[in-house]
Amino acid sequence: MLADWLDANEKPLDLLVKASIRPRRYEPLLCRGSDEGMVFSVFRPPLKQRVEALSALVARALLKLNDGKHDDAWRI
């Protein structure tokens, strides 16, 4: 089942890998104003989503290792 899920989500996982090797990233700065001043915060995905994405990439790498594709596993 996991291998099927990884196949079905290959494109989004590939985007994660491409994003991870970019030299820069964009994190929008959110500003909220009030009478007391401005409050700034940076939007980041919830920790659970980041952990799930990392787990999927690790599973994909382990599947590649199991198939004997060692170089491909390192590129994941």
BARO-409136 format. One record per residue (C-alpha): residue number from 1; residue in one letter; x, y, z. Coordinates in nm, 2 decimals. Example, Ala and Ser with C-alpha at 12.3 -4.5 7.8 and 13.67 -1.06 7.14 Angstrom:
# residues 2
num,residuo,u,v,w
1,a,1.23,-0.45,0.78
2,s,1.37,-0.11,0.71
# end
This chain:
# residues 76
num,residuo,u,v,w
1,m,0.00,0.00,0.00
2,l,0.28,0.24,0.09
3,a,0.45,0.19,-0.25
4,d,0.12,0.26,-0.43
5,w,0.08,0.58,-0.22
6,l,0.43,0.69,-0.30
7,d,0.37,0.63,-0.67
8,a,0.05,0.83,-0.66
9,n,0.22,1.12,-0.49
10,e,0.54,1.11,-0.69
11,k,0.50,1.46,-0.84
12,p,0.43,1.64,-0.50
13,l,0.73,1.46,-0.34
14,d,0.95,1.56,-0.63
15,l,0.85,1.92,-0.57
16,l,0.95,1.89,-0.21
17,v,1.29,1.76,-0.31
18,k,1.34,2.04,-0.57
19,a,1.24,2.30,-0.31
20,s,1.48,2.16,-0.05
21,i,1.78,2.22,-0.28
22,r,1.70,2.58,-0.37
23,p,1.93,2.84,-0.24
24,r,1.65,3.06,-0.10
25,r,1.30,3.02,0.03
26,y,1.01,3.25,0.08
27,e,0.82,3.28,0.40
28,p,0.55,3.54,0.40
29,l,0.56,3.80,0.67
30,l,0.21,3.85,0.82
31,c,0.14,4.19,0.97
32,r,-0.15,4.27,1.20
33,g,-0.21,4.61,1.33
34,s,-0.37,4.74,1.64
35,d,-0.38,5.06,1.84
36,e,-0.09,4.92,2.04
37,g,0.14,4.87,1.74
38,m,0.21,4.62,1.47
39,v,0.25,4.25,1.53
40,f,0.46,4.05,1.28
41,s,0.47,3.68,1.24
42,v,0.61,3.43,0.98
43,f,0.37,3.18,0.83
44,r,0.51,2.82,0.84
45,p,0.32,2.50,0.78
46,p,0.22,2.31,1.09
47,l,0.48,2.07,1.23
48,k,0.26,1.77,1.16
49,q,0.26,1.84,0.79
50,r,0.64,1.88,0.79
51,v,0.69,1.55,0.98
52,e,0.45,1.37,0.74
53,a,0.64,1.50,0.43
54,l,0.97,1.40,0.58
55,s,0.83,1.05,0.66
56,a,0.71,1.01,0.30
57,l,1.06,1.11,0.17
58,v,1.23,0.86,0.40
59,a,0.99,0.59,0.30
60,r,1.06,0.66,-0.07
61,a,1.44,0.65,0.00
62,l,1.40,0.32,0.18
63,l,1.20,0.17,-0.10
64,k,1.47,0.28,-0.35
65,l,1.73,0.11,-0.13
66,n,1.53,-0.21,-0.12
67,d,1.52,-0.20,-0.50
68,g,1.90,-0.17,-0.51
69,k,1.89,0.19,-0.64
70,h,2.14,0.33,-0.39
71,d,2.22,0.64,-0.59
72,d,1.85,0.73,-0.64
73,a,1.79,0.68,-0.27
74,w,2.05,0.95,-0.18
75,r,1.88,1.19,-0.42
76,i,1.55,1.16,-0.25
# end
